[in-house]
Amino acid sequence: MTAPAAATPPPIELIGLNKWFGSFHVLKDIDLRVREGERIVVCGPSGSGKSTLIRCINQLEKNQEGTVRIHGRAYGASARENDAIRRDIGMVFQSFNLFPHLTVLENCTFALTWVKQTPKREAEALAMEFLTRVRIPEQARKFPLQLSGGQQQRVAIARALCVRPRIMLFDEPTSSLDPEMINEVLDTMVELAQSGMTMVVVSHEMGFARKVADRVIFMDQGEIVEEAAPEAFFTAPQFDRTRLFLNQILHG
Amino acid sequence: MSDVMTPAGSAFEATPARRFTPKPARPAPASTLGLRGWIRQNMFSSAPNALVTLLGLWLVYVFVSAIVSWTLVNAVWEAASRRECLDQVGRGGACWPGVVAWIPNLIYGLYPKDQVWRINLAALVLVAWAIPLWLPRVRSKLAIGLSLVLLFPFFASYMFLGGEKGPVWSALIALGLAAFFWVMATSAAEIATGRSFGRLVVVALGAAGRSDAYRRRLHVAALLVLYVAALAVTASLSLSFVQTRLWGGLFLTVVISGFGIAFSLPAGIVLALGRRSRMPLISLLSTTFIELFRSVPLITILFMFNTMLPLFLPAGVEVNQLVRAIVAVCLFASAYMAEIIRGGLQAIPRGQYEAASAMGLGFWQATGLVIMPQALKIMIPNIVGNFIGLFKDTTLVSIVGLFDLLSMARAVGEDTRWLGLFLEPFFFITMIYFVVCFSMSQYSLNLENRLSAGQRR
């Protein structure tokens, strides 16, 4: 199913990943390889380990067993090396996690200033470019809590894009939004997907999965139960567990 | 583009849609608006409410009129002794001449009269040092604030204490003085030209186009010139020695609480981070320190430091009584501050740290730039509350033989001319405490409002 190992290492490679919270086994023998430009949607019931899985990709959660490689570089050599690997990965959270004490623009230039030491003027120009791309340049001088949920999440996307990551992770980006705001965020994500970004998205937005995903992964009880192209996944799921889940979320 | 969500729209097209027009908003009823509306709603909404309002107003009147008549209307302003006051008005009015005669002592303690200018000068320097922190055009605020906390004490200590100064002590005093020169120079430069002192020197010498390293050397040279000037001033200064036993009054109160405030905030931050650390030893040490000092009354700590510390020190080493009291107050205050700051840290959602971490910021960057600014901001009321408490708690140092504002007020009534005059000096220092503490509290409110503009959760 995956392409033979090319000359360039894959953006994300998870090998034999196991993780426990205390004595609870959250991730069991996860193997996953994501190709350049591939869009993956991960779904599954709550507690299935899908959020933990993508948080292992940028090591917000540390796995006890197995290897995570980003563009061929494995985590764990040193804290500095880990931070360096992370800088290739942007992340968008369910609760936005914008910095409330900084303006929208300052949120976007934050990593540029403090991690990449970009001069202020250049950082601001870049930030405005991405704010324009998510269609809220006019909000740049406001504080995050003055914006609607959908706008905050679009700022979060712009903020993550500012450092020009090669991989974007989305952890349930629309789950805490009012229904009327979900589309504005999804539209932004669709555009991003069409630009060729490598994306891993934890989401229950099956419309989004059908439209942009190259592969849909279904997880339950810490395992990858099933993975397939969206067409096959939605029309002919192999496992009973997957069918039960799809029935619940599509017709619930 | 919005076909991303699965269903919607199309199913409803069979029947034509009715148009929804929202109703225009109406103004609120007039009886609930304005001052009259507010008074009616909050003070006279019902018969019992009106009765309570009137009773309250009457109580306020009785209380205020009694105070005004005692302090102002019936008060005596000119008299040579308490006897004369009593002959004039009895106990019905305040006897202010006693307080007026003692004001220098209430403020400076027993500090020699002809040396009091040293305290005033240091106070003036402190004010001049701090003012740029509030001026919008000044940009080097962090450096100014840090230098104020770290270097002003050297200068001030010498001004207050005077006496012999060895080479090391001279160097430190000059450092404080040089920092003050720099603060004045850079504030003036930034207000006048928008450039910091260092930049201005570089430009003035026509070196703006030269390499970074050259400009940095020039900047350092300018600072060195300031330091040499400060050394010269320090060398020419020769102040007589004033024992700390003679320090007292408001001056001593401000010295002790000033040290306590300046020390407890940074120490509290370090202890709070230490307590949350994942390293067991650091966490254990911080927790032990905090819990130890929080579980013991300040008065006990003062006693312990005063009587027991000399036992632990090698013979011949003597630590000044005032220093012992200051150290005790500082440690006590930092333990409290640590818990306040830890409370602030806990109020910051984990996601904030994760977001910073996901961007590739390390622990210290994330803490210093994302977590701590937010934690300190939400804790401003508690931090300032702690400062206010500290300022008032310094009255306890009278127990170890230091003459703070409260002890000096008590001394008025022991003066033979003003024997038994207690109420008036206490009223006077109450006003001083109130003015200082109330200003702090108002400033904290003001700071809170300014910082949280547009950031309410």
Interface residues (C-beta under 8 A of the other chain):
Chain A: N58 L60 A79 R80 D83 A84 R86 R87 I89 G90 M91 F93 S95 N97 L98 F99 P100 H101 F110 A111 W114 V115 K142 F143 L145 Q146 A160 V163 I182 N183 L186 D187 V190 E205 M206 G207 F208 K211 L250
Chain B: M1 S2 D3 V4 M5 T6 P349 G351 Q352 E354 A355 A356 S357 A358 M359 G360 L361 G362 Q365 L369 V370 P373 Q374 K377 G454 Q455 R456 R457
